[in-house]
Amino acid sequence: MNRKNSRPRFDVDALRDLVGTKVYLRGEAYWRDGLVQLLTVGPKRVLAQVAGTEDYRVELMGRAESVDGTCSCRAFGDWGYCKHLVATALAANAMGSDTEAQSIDVFTRIRKHLEGKDKVELVDMIMDVVERDPILLRRLEMTTLATQDGDEATIEARLGKMIDEATATKGFIDYREAPDWAQGVDEALDVIASVSSKHAGVVMRLAMRAIDRIEGAIEDMDDSDGRCAPLLDRACEIHCNAALEATCEPLSLARDLFAREMNGDYDTFAGAAGRYGDILGEEGLAEYRRLATEAWNELPATAGKNRAGHVLSGDHFRLQEILDFFAERDGDVEARIALRAKHLSSQQAYLQIAKFCLSQGRAEEALRWAEDGLWMFEDDRPDERLVFFAVDLLTAAGRDADAEAHLWRAFEKAPGLDLYQRLCNSGGKEARDRAIERLQSRLAREKPSAWHYPADLLISILIEEKQFDLAWANTRAHGASEGLKEKLAKASEATHPREALEIYAERVNQLAQFGGNGAYAEAAALIGRMAGLRDASEHAAYLADVKARFGRKRNFMKLLA
């Protein structure tokens, strides 16, 4: 293939857009200085080592305009891109055709070389590297711990120390340090998982130790990427697998798991009854259920008006989930409803129980719970989700008048656009006129503030209904939020150009005073829009006035020119 006519592996323009011109040029300099060593080049993957303050590992994936990858440098950790990615992409492009590029495979050459060595030579080479590479030393030391002989106490002490060292934070672990810490913990879990099944009891205790240590470390690190959750899941999986091999006393295991599910801060053992069901057996599951039922019965039952000052604890939700597992296992729908009915302290709680009943094919019961919630909280702001749920069930049951009554009751208390639209769908023009009249009358009792414009809902509705005369009249009389005024201006340009021009001019002033290229571009676009709403001489005079007032803002003036 002619190299000059071959398409580059990575699109240079897309790469520059991704990283920015400054980073791109620095990466280009790295490539030109020969600091990139390509290790392997595949159809959609390039692996390289780039020399810098230290040697960085770069992996590029994708093709053409689709560029993705990782780099071991700090800049990539901070920004998600770096000059080393650019340098690697340019080095791969320089290889020409795929056939030429794929001929580069350092690892294949190294493998063939090592395959020709005898065992002693290989061991000597590895030991030489281990002495100078603390990460490799740690990994190999860990792997030897699981294979060494000894009694269980010795194995547990040795591996317990390994876990403690791997999970130690030694101060706060910042975002950049978290990946290395997590990798070290994962390697320690590899070792625990590789311990012989004849020591399953030891593995169970070590896994619990790892869980406790990982949970304790979370407060001392920046875990923004959520690296600890997968580690906890894996440690829990190791514990569960070991429990299958060990001789576990069902009652003791049930009590331990229940305590951890109830008292854990990170829900590591959430759903333990289901996960460990085969290990617990009927005896252990019965004990789990007994413990949950006793704790549940100690919780106070509250509903509706008795909710004042009562806040649900985490225990309530955990216990409800545990007991719901058992009730579902038994196929006992009544018990599952009773669990949800224990603490009906909000409209959301009534909605949840109503939805559950409907999911079980109990539409009448679902409607009863939904309406109970609406009546119980009739003095509060209605939850539209509960209102609409009840309305849909009433409509399906042919009770249109009752459905409309609920909509009007909610609209009177807390009018909203969705409620308005539902009313219009059910009552047509009569409902539309009545709703607008109600909103208009409410405005006499409410006053606008810096953060609250009571007329916004009415004006939004009038825009949708294209009643622009009334919309502008309410805007002048009661005010409106800036965004809504601009929306009204754009919607009514053809019928109310003067009002629209006034709003646009006010917005242009705000944007020009605020400053910044984005604001200037928006202001210039608005000025262009204004040109179509008046004659040329009037617009020229306006434009001259804008230039006179904001002439010092050079970037703005360039756009206007």
C-alpha positions in Angstrom: 0.0 0.0 0.0 1.2 3.5 -0.8 1.9 5.2 2.5 1.0 8.6 1.2 -2.5 7.4 0.1 -3.3 5.3 3.2 -5.7 6.7 5.7 -4.2 7.6 9.1 -5.1 5.2 11.9 -6.3 8.1 14.1 -7.9 11.3 12.9 -5.6 14.2 13.7 -8.4 16.8 13.7 -10.5 14.7 16.1 -7.5 14.2 18.3 -6.8 18.0 18.4 -10.4 18.7 19.3 -10.3 16.2 22.1 -7.2 17.5 23.8 -6.9 21.1 22.7 -4.2 22.8 20.6 -1.7 23.3 23.5 -1.7 19.7 24.6 -1.7 18.5 21.0 1.4 20.5 20.1 3.3 19.2 23.2 2.4 15.6 22.2 3.5 16.2 18.7 6.9 17.4 20.1 7.2 14.2 22.1 6.6 12.1 19.0 9.1 14.1 16.9 11.7 13.8 19.6 11.4 10.0 19.4 10.1 9.5 22.9 7.5 6.9 21.9 8.2 3.2 21.9 5.3 1.2 20.3 5.0 -2.1 22.1 2.1 -3.7 20.2 -0.2 -2.4 17.4 -3.4 -4.2 16.7 -6.5 -3.4 14.6 -8.1 -1.4 17.3 -5.6 -1.2 20.1 -2.1 0.4 20.4 0.1 -0.1 23.5 3.1 2.1 24.0 5.7 3.4 26.5 6.4 7.1 26.4 9.5 8.6 28.0 9.0 11.7 30.2 9.7 12.5 33.8 9.3 8.8 34.1 8.2 6.1 31.6 4.4 6.1 31.1 2.2 3.2 29.9 -0.2 4.4 27.2 -3.1 2.3 25.8 -5.1 3.7 22.8 -8.3 2.2 21.6 -10.5 2.9 18.6 -10.0 4.0 15.1 -10.3 7.2 12.9 -12.4 9.8 14.8 -13.2 7.4 17.6 -10.3 7.8 20.0 -10.2 6.5 23.6 -7.4 5.4 25.9 -5.6 5.5 29.2 -2.2 6.7 30.4 -0.4 6.2 33.7 0.6 9.9 34.0 -1.0 12.3 36.5 -2.4 14.6 33.8 -4.6 11.8 32.4 -5.9 11.1 35.9 -6.8 14.8 36.3 -8.2 15.6 32.8 -8.8 12.3 31.0 -6.3 13.1 28.3 -2.7 14.0 28.0 0.2 14.7 25.6 1.4 11.1 25.8 -1.9 9.9 24.2 -1.3 12.3 21.3 2.3 11.2 20.9 1.3 7.6 20.8 -1.4 8.3 18.2 1.0 10.1 15.9 3.6 7.4 16.3 1.0 4.8 15.2 -0.1 7.0 12.3 3.5 7.2 11.2 3.7 3.4 10.8 1.7 3.6 7.6 -0.4 0.5 6.6 -1.9 -1.9 9.1 0.4 -4.6 7.9 3.4 -2.6 8.7 2.0 -1.4 12.0 1.0 -4.9 13.2 4.5 -6.2 12.5 5.5 -4.3 15.7 4.9 -6.6 18.7 7.6 -6.3 21.3 5.8 -8.8 23.6 5.9 -11.5 21.0 9.6 -11.1 20.5 10.2 -11.1 24.3 8.0 -14.2 24.7 10.0 -16.1 22.1 13.2 -15.0 23.7 12.1 -16.2 27.2 10.8 -19.5 25.8 14.4 -20.3 24.9 15.7 -19.8 28.4 15.9 -22.6 31.0 14.0 -22.4 34.4 17.1 -21.2 36.4 17.8 -18.4 34.0 14.2 -17.2 34.1 14.1 -17.3 37.9 17.3 -15.2 38.0 15.9 -12.7 35.6 12.7 -12.3 37.6 14.5 -12.0 40.9 16.7 -9.3 39.4 13.6 -7.3 38.4 11.9 -8.0 41.8 14.8 -6.4 43.7 14.2 -3.1 41.8 10.4 -3.2 41.4 8.5 -2.8 44.7 5.1 -3.4 43.0 6.2 -6.7 41.5 7.8 -7.6 44.8 4.5 -7.1 46.6 2.6 -9.2 44.1 5.0 -12.1 44.2 5.2 -12.0 48.0 1.4 -12.1 48.2 1.2 -15.2 45.9 3.7 -17.1 48.0 1.7 -16.5 51.2 -1.3 -18.6 49.9 0.9 -21.6 48.9 3.1 -21.9 52.0 2.4 -24.7 54.3 1.5 -24.3 58.0 -1.2 -24.8 60.5 -4.4 -22.7 60.2 -3.4 -20.3 62.9 -0.1 -19.5 61.1 -1.9 -19.2 57.7 -4.5 -16.9 59.2 -2.0 -14.7 61.0 0.2 -14.4 57.9 -2.7 -13.6 55.5 -4.3 -11.4 58.1 -1.2 -9.2 58.2 -1.2 -9.1 54.4 -4.8 -7.8 54.4 -4.0 -5.2 57.1 -1.0 -3.9 55.0 -3.0 -3.9 51.8 -5.9 -2.0 53.2 -3.9 0.5 55.4 -4.5 4.1 54.4 -1.5 5.7 56.2 -3.2 9.0 56.1 -5.7 10.3 53.6 -5.7 8.7 50.1 -6.4 11.2 47.4 -8.1 10.7 44.1 -4.8 9.9 42.2 -3.7 7.4 44.8 -7.0 5.5 45.0 -6.4 3.3 42.0 -3.1 1.9 43.3 -4.6 1.3 46.7 -7.6 -0.5 45.2 -5.3 -2.6 43.0 -3.3 -3.7 46.1 -6.5 -4.7 47.9 -7.7 -6.6 44.9 -4.4 -8.5 44.8 -4.8 -9.4 48.4 -8.3 -10.7 47.7 -6.8 -12.8 44.9 -4.5 -14.4 47.5 -7.4 -15.1 49.9 -9.5 -16.6 47.1 -6.7 -18.9 46.1 -6.3 -20.5 49.5 -7.1 -24.2 49.5 -10.7 -25.2 50.2 -9.6 -27.3 53.1 -9.0 -24.0 55.0 -12.5 -22.6 54.1 -13.1 -21.5 57.7 -9.9 -19.4 57.6 -11.0 -17.9 54.3 -14.3 -16.9 55.8 -12.7 -15.1 58.7 -10.1 -13.4 56.4 -12.9 -12.3 54.0 -14.7 -10.7 56.9 -11.5 -9.1 58.1 -11.0 -7.6 54.6 -14.6 -6.3 54.6 -14.2 -4.6 57.9 -10.9 -3.1 56.8 -12.2 -1.8 53.5 -15.2 -0.3 55.1 -13.0 1.4 57.7 -10.8 2.8 54.9 -13.6 4.5 53.0 -13.7 7.5 55.3 -10.0 8.1 54.8 -10.0 8.3 51.0 -11.4 10.0 48.0 -13.5 7.2 46.5 -15.1 9.4 43.8 -14.8 6.6 41.2 -16.5 4.1 43.6 -13.6 1.6 43.7 -14.5 0.3 47.2 -17.9 -1.0 46.3 -16.6 -3.7 43.9 -13.9 -4.7 46.4 -16.6 -5.2 49.1 -18.7 -7.2 46.7 -15.8 -9.4 45.8 -14.8 -10.0 49.5 -18.4 -10.9 50.2 -18.5 -13.3 47.3 -15.3 -14.9 48.6 -16.9 -15.3 52.0 -20.0 -16.8 50.5 -18.0 -19.3 48.4 -15.9 -20.3 51.4 -19.1 -20.8 53.4 -20.3 -23.4 50.9 -17.1 -25.4 51.5 -16.9 -24.9 55.3 -18.9 -26.6 58.0 -21.1 -23.8 59.1 -23.5 -23.9 62.1 -26.7 -22.5 60.5 -28.0 -20.6 63.6 -24.7 -19.0 64.3 -24.2 -18.0 60.6 -27.7 -16.6 60.4 -27.2 -14.4 63.5 -23.9 -13.1 62.3 -25.2 -12.3 58.8 -28.3 -10.6 60.2 -26.2 -8.5 62.5 -24.0 -7.4 59.7 -27.0 -6.6 57.4 -28.6 -4.5 60.0 -25.6 -2.7 61.3 -23.4 -2.3 58.2 -22.9 1.3 57.0 -22.4 0.3 53.3 -25.1 -2.5 52.8 -22.3 -5.0 52.0 -24.6 -7.8 53.3 -27.9 -6.5 52.0 -30.1 -9.4 50.8 -27.9 -11.9 52.7 -30.8 -14.3 53.4 -31.2 -14.8 49.6 -27.5 -14.9 48.8 -26.7 -17.4 51.6 -30.0 -19.3 51.4 -28.5 -22.7 50.3 -25.9 -22.5 53.1 -28.3 -21.4 55.8 -30.9 -24.1 54.9 -34.3 -24.0 56.4 -33.1 -23.9 60.0 -30.8 -20.9 59.3 -33.5 -19.1 57.2 -36.0 -19.6 60.0 -33.7 -18.0 62.5 -33.0 -15.1 60.1 -36.7 -14.6 59.8 -37.3 -14.8 63.5 -34.7 -12.2 64.2 -36.1 -9.8 61.6 -39.7 -10.3 62.8 -38.8 -9.6 66.4 -37.0 -6.4 65.4 -39.9 -5.4 63.1 -42.5 -5.8 65.8 -40.5 -3.4 68.0 -40.8 -0.6 65.5 -43.7 1.8 66.0 -46.5 1.8 63.4 -47.4 5.3 62.2 -49.8 6.6 59.6 -51.2 9.9 58.3 -51.7 12.5 60.9 -49.6 10.6 63.5 -46.5 11.1 61.4 -45.5 14.4 63.0 -41.8 14.4 64.0 -41.4 10.7 63.0 -38.5 9.9 60.8 -38.0 6.4 59.4 -34.8 4.8 60.4 -32.5 2.7 58.2 -33.7 -0.3 60.3 -37.2 0.1 59.0 -36.1 -0.2 55.3 -33.7 -3.1 55.9 -36.2 -5.1 57.9 -39.0 -4.5 55.4 -36.7 -5.7 52.6 -35.7 -8.8 54.6 -39.3 -9.7 55.6 -40.5 -9.0 52.1 -38.0 -11.5 50.8 -39.5 -14.2 53.0 -43.1 -13.2 52.2 -42.4 -13.3 48.5 -40.7 -16.7 48.9 -44.0 -17.9 50.6 -46.2 -16.3 47.9 -47.9 -14.3 50.7 -49.2 -11.1 49.1 -51.2 -10.1 52.1 -48.1 -10.2 54.3 -46.2 -8.1 51.7 -49.0 -5.5 51.7 -49.0 -5.4 55.5 -45.3 -4.7 55.5 -45.8 -1.7 53.3 -48.8 -0.5 55.4 -46.9 -0.4 58.7 -45.5 3.1 58.2 -47.6 5.3 55.9 -46.1 8.6 56.8 -46.2 10.3 53.4 -48.0 10.4 50.1 -45.1 8.6 48.5 -45.7 5.7 51.0 -49.3 5.5 49.9 -48.3 5.6 46.3 -45.8 2.7 46.8 -48.4 0.5 48.4 -50.9 1.3 45.8 -48.5 0.5 43.0 -47.6 -2.8 44.7 -51.3 -3.8 44.9 -51.7 -2.9 41.2 -48.7 -5.0 40.3 -50.3 -7.9 42.0 -53.5 -7.5 40.0 -55.5 -5.8 42.8 -56.7 -2.6 41.0 -59.6 -1.9 43.4 -57.3 -2.2 46.5 -54.7 -0.1 44.7 -57.3 2.7 44.2 -58.4 2.4 47.8 -54.9 3.0 49.1 -54.3 5.9 46.6 -57.5 7.7 47.6 -56.8 7.1 51.3 -53.4 8.8 50.8 -55.0 11.8 49.1 -57.6 12.2 51.9 -55.1 11.6 54.7 -52.9 14.5 53.4 -55.7 16.7 52.0 -54.3 19.7 53.9 -50.8 19.3 52.4 -49.5 20.1 49.0 -50.7 17.2 46.8 -48.2 14.9 45.3 -49.0 14.9 41.6 -47.7 11.3 41.1 -50.3 10.1 43.6 -53.0 12.3 42.1 -52.4 11.0 38.6 -52.1 7.4 39.8 -55.6 7.6 41.4 -57.0 9.5 38.4 -55.8 6.9 36.0 -57.4 4.1 38.0 -60.7 6.0 38.4 -60.8 6.7 34.7 -60.2 3.0 34.0 -63.0 2.2 36.3 -65.3 4.6 34.5 -65.5 7.1 37.3 -64.7 10.1 35.3 -66.4 12.6 37.5 -64.4 11.4 40.6 -61.2 11.6 38.6 -61.9 15.2 37.5 -62.8 16.1 41.1 -59.4 15.0 42.3 -57.7 16.9 39.5 -59.6 20.1 40.4 -58.9 19.7 44.1 -55.2 19.3 43.5 -55.1 22.2 41.0 -56.9 24.6 43.5 -54.3 23.7 46.1 -51.1 23.7 44.0 -51.7 24.5 40.3 -49.2 23.1 37.8 -48.8 22.7 34.1 -49.2 18.9 34.1 -52.4 19.3 36.2 -53.7 21.9 33.8 -53.1 19.6 30.8 -54.8 16.7 32.5 -57.8 18.9 33.2 -58.0 20.1 29.6 -57.8 16.5 28.4 -60.8 15.6 30.6 -62.9 18.8 30.5 -62.0 20.4 27.2 -62.5 24.1 26.6 -64.7 24.6 29.6 -62.0 23.2 31.9 -59.4 25.3 30.1 -61.3 28.6 30.6 -62.1 27.7 34.2 -58.4 26.9 35.0 -57.2 30.2 33.4 -59.8 32.1 35.3 -58.8 30.5 38.6 -55.1 31.3 38.0 -56.0 34.9 37.1 -57.9 35.3 40.3 -55.0 33.9 42.4 -52.7 36.6 41.2 -54.6 39.3 43.1 -53.5 37.5 46.3 -49.8 36.9 45.4 -46.9 39.3 44.9 -43.8 38.6 42.9 -40.3 38.6 44.5 -36.8 38.3 43.2 -37.1 34.5 43.1 -40.8 33.9 42.7 -43.1 35.0 39.9 -46.6 33.8 40.6 -47.7 34.7 37.1 -45.2 32.3 35.4 -47.6 29.4 35.3 -50.5 31.4 33.8 -48.2 33.0 31.3 -46.8 29.6 30.3 -50.3 28.3 29.7 -51.3 31.4 27.7 -48.2 30.9 25.5 -49.3 27.3 24.8 -52.8 28.5 24.1 -51.4 31.4 21.9 -53.3 34.0 23.9 -50.5 36.5 23.5 -52.5 39.6 24.3 -53.4 38.2 27.7 -49.9 36.8 28.2 -48.3 40.2 27.7 -51.0 41.9 29.8 -50.1 39.6 32.8 -46.4 40.1 32.2 -46.8 43.8 32.4 -49.1 43.6 35.4 -47.5 40.9 37.5 -44.0 40.4 36.1 -42.3 37.2 34.9 -39.0 35.4 35.1 -36.4 36.4 32.5 -36.4 33.1 30.7 -40.2 33.1 30.4 -40.3 36.7 29.0 -37.8 35.7 26.3 -39.9 32.6 25.5 -43.0 34.8 25.2 -41.1 37.3 23.0 -39.9 34.5 20.6 -43.4 32.9 20.5 -45.2 36.2 19.7 -42.8 38.1 17.5 -45.2 38.1 14.6 -48.1 39.6 16.6 -46.2 41.7 19.2 -42.9 42.8 17.7 -42.6 45.9 19.9 -42.9 43.9 23.1 -40.5 41.3 21.8 -37.9 44.0 20.8 -38.1 45.5 24.3 -37.4 42.1 25.9 -34.5 41.4 23.5 -33.0 44.8 24.1 -33.1 44.2 27.8 -31.5 40.8 27.4 -28.7 42.2 25.1 -27.8 44.8 27.8 -27.6 42.0 30.4 -25.4 39.8 28.2 -23.1 42.6 27.2 -22.6 43.8 30.8 -22.0 40.2 32.0 -19.3 39.7 29.4 -17.5 36.6 28.0 -17.5 35.3 24.5 -20.5 33.0 25.0 -22.6 36.0 26.3 -21.4 38.2 23.4 -22.4 35.5 20.9 -25.8 35.2 22.4 -26.3 38.9 22.4 -25.2 39.2 18.7 -27.6 36.5 17.7 -30.5 38.4 19.5 -29.5 41.6 17.7 -29.6 39.7 14.4 -33.1 38.5 15.3 -34.2 42.0 16.2 -33.2 43.2 12.7 -36.2 41.3 11.2 -38.7 43.0 13.5 -38.3 46.6 12.4 -37.2 48.7 9.5 -33.6 49.1 8.6 -33.1 52.7 9.7 -34.6 52.0 13.1 -32.3 49.0 13.6 -29.3 50.9 12.4 -29.9 53.6 15.1 -30.3 50.9 17.7 -27.1 49.2 16.6 -25.2 52.5 16.7 -26.4 53.0 20.3 -25.2 49.6 21.3 -21.8 50.2 19.9 -21.6 53.5 21.6 -22.4 52.0 25.0 -20.3 48.9 24.7 -17.5 50.0 22.4 -14.8 49.0 24.9 -15.9 45.4 24.7 -13.7 44.5 21.7 -14.8 40.9 21.2 -18.4 42.0 21.3 -17.7 44.7 18.7 -16.0 42.1 16.4 -19.1 40.0 16.4 -21.3 43.0 15.6 -19.0 44.0 12.8 
